[in-house]
Amino acid sequence: RIPSPQFRLRWLGATAAMFALGILMSAVKALPLIEARTLVIRSAGLTFTRFVGPSLTAPQAFSFVFPTILHGPTTELPTYVGIATLLLALIALSRVRTDWRIAFWLVMALVGIGMALGTSTPLVTLAYYVPLYSWFRNLSRHMFLFAFGFSVLAGYGVAAMQRREASPRAVRVAVGVVALAMLVGALLIRAYPAS
């Protein structure tokens, strides 16, 4: 049944009132913040170097499967989400055509990694010129998008396994990809321990 025009107006009015109330409630914090923004160093934005901050390097990429690889600062680049999470997320990727949310969380995870790679990708240079975005620093903190995205994808992987929607081939491919990454990482760590 199609909603009546009165119902639509009431719904629109209630939604507008909710947003207005939220803005008024946040004004207690937002108005002093707007006033203070002209008094801090970020008011003119940050230099590109400070904007980028520490970036993920090629040797650090193996910390996705080896949590004990030392890289600094570890608090800025949280890459290890767990082997089970990686496996289940890869299983979920086999279902990407059946649910748009899987593609969304994959893109979010890839954006997080792309931002954490710093100047290795053009994504950071583009982000620097987005208005107000240049106030942020240390784009490696976008790795939370990777961690959160892969956690959600792992949930989709668990659901696919429970419903028996994940094919045995998808499971074998996921295990193979993680095992190959671990094998290559172990060989490179043995060959180049100083890196």
N, C-alpha and C positions, 0 to 999 in steps of 0.2 A: 504494500500500500504506500502511496506517495504522501509524504508529510504535508500538512496544510501550511499555507503562508504564515499563519499566526504562530505555529510551532517553530518554523524556521526563524522568525523574528525573535521569539523568546530565546531560542538556542543561541542565536547570534548575539543578543543582548547579554545573556549569561556569560558567554565566552569573553565578550568585551569587558564586562564587569570583573571577571576573574583576572584578566591581564592588567586592568587598571589597579585593582587591589594589590596585585603582585608588585607593580611598579611603585606604588605608594609605600608598601612595606619595605622594599629594598632601598627607598630613598634615604633612609636613616644611614645606610652605609655608602650608597652611591654618591650622594651630594658632597660629602667631605672628600671622597676619593677624586671626584671631578675637580674640586678646588685644589687638592694637593698635587694633582698630576703636573701642574705647571712649575712646581717647586722641586721636582726630582730630576735626576740625570736622564731618565728615560723620556722626558718631555719632548726632546728632539729626536728620539729614537736612539738606538745603539749603533755602534760601528758594526760593520758586517762581520768582523772577526768575533766580536763579543756576541753577536746575534747567533752565529753558528755554534760556538762553544766546542766542547770536545765531540769528536766524531767517531763513529764506528769504523775500524780499520779491517783489512782483509784477515789478518791473524785472529782478531777478536771475533770474527764471524763464527769460528768454531766453538765459541762459548755457548752457542745455541744447543750444542749436544755435549759439551764438556764444561760443566760448571766450575771446575777448579782452575781453568785457564785464568791467569792473573791479567787483568787489564785495568787501567785506571782512567777515570774513577768508576768503580763498579756500581756505585749508587746512581750515577748518571746514565749508565748503559745497562739496564737490566735485560739481558737477552735470554737467560735460561728459564724456561717455563716447565721443563720436565719432559722426559722422553715419552711418557704415556700421553701427555697433552699433544706433543708433536704428532705422534702416531694417530691419535683420534681425530685431530684436525685434518690430517692428510686424508683420512678415510672420509671425512665430511666433504672434502673437495671433490670426491667422486660423485657427489650428489648435487653439484653446483647447478645443474640444469633444472633441477626439480624445485628449488627454493631460492628466490632472489636474495634472501637474507644471507645465505652462505656467500654469495658473490659480494654483497655489501661488506661483510666482516673480513673477507679476504682483501678487498681493496683497502679497508682501514688498516689492516696489518701491514700491507705493502707500503702505504703512505707513511706509516710509522717508521719502517725500515728505511725508506727513501729519505726521510728527513734526518734520521740518525746517521746516514752515510755522509752527511755534510756536503762539501763541495764536489764530491764524487758524482753527484747527480745534479741536473739543472733545477730540480724541485726546490732546493733551498734558495737559489737565486730568485726564482719567481716569488717565493713566499716573502722574501725580504721587501719586496715592493708592494705587498698588499697593505693598504692603509691600516695603521694601528698595530699591525702584526709585528712590525720591527721593534716594538717595545719589549717583546719577549726575548729571552736569552736561552742559550744552551738547547738547541733544537733536538739534541739527543734525548731529551725528556719525552719526545714523541714515541719513544719505545713502549710507553704504556699502551699505545694503540695496538702495537704488535701483541703484547702480552694479553691484553683484554680480548682482542680479536681472536687470537688463537685459543683462548680459554672458551669463548663462545662457540667457536668452530668445533672444539673438542666435545662440547655438549651436544652439538648436532651429530657428531660421530658416534657418541654413546647412544643417542636416540636411534640412529640408523642401524646400529648393531642390535639393539633391543628389538626393533621391529623387523629384523632380518632383511633390511633393505640394502645393506652393504654387501656387495658381491665378494666372494673369496678372492677374486682377482684384485679388487681395490685394497683389500687387507694386505695381500702379498706385495703389491706395489708400494704401499705406505711403509711396510717393514723394510722392503728393499731400499727405498730412498734414505730412510734414517740409518740403516746399517751401512750403506755406501758412504754417507756423510761421516759417520763415525770412523769407518775404515780409512778413508782419505785423510781425515783429521789426525788420526793416530799415526799414520805414516808420515805426514808432514811434521807433526810434533817431534817424532823420532829423528827425522832428517834435519830439521831446523829448530832445535830446542831453544835457541836464544831469541827466536822470533816470537 
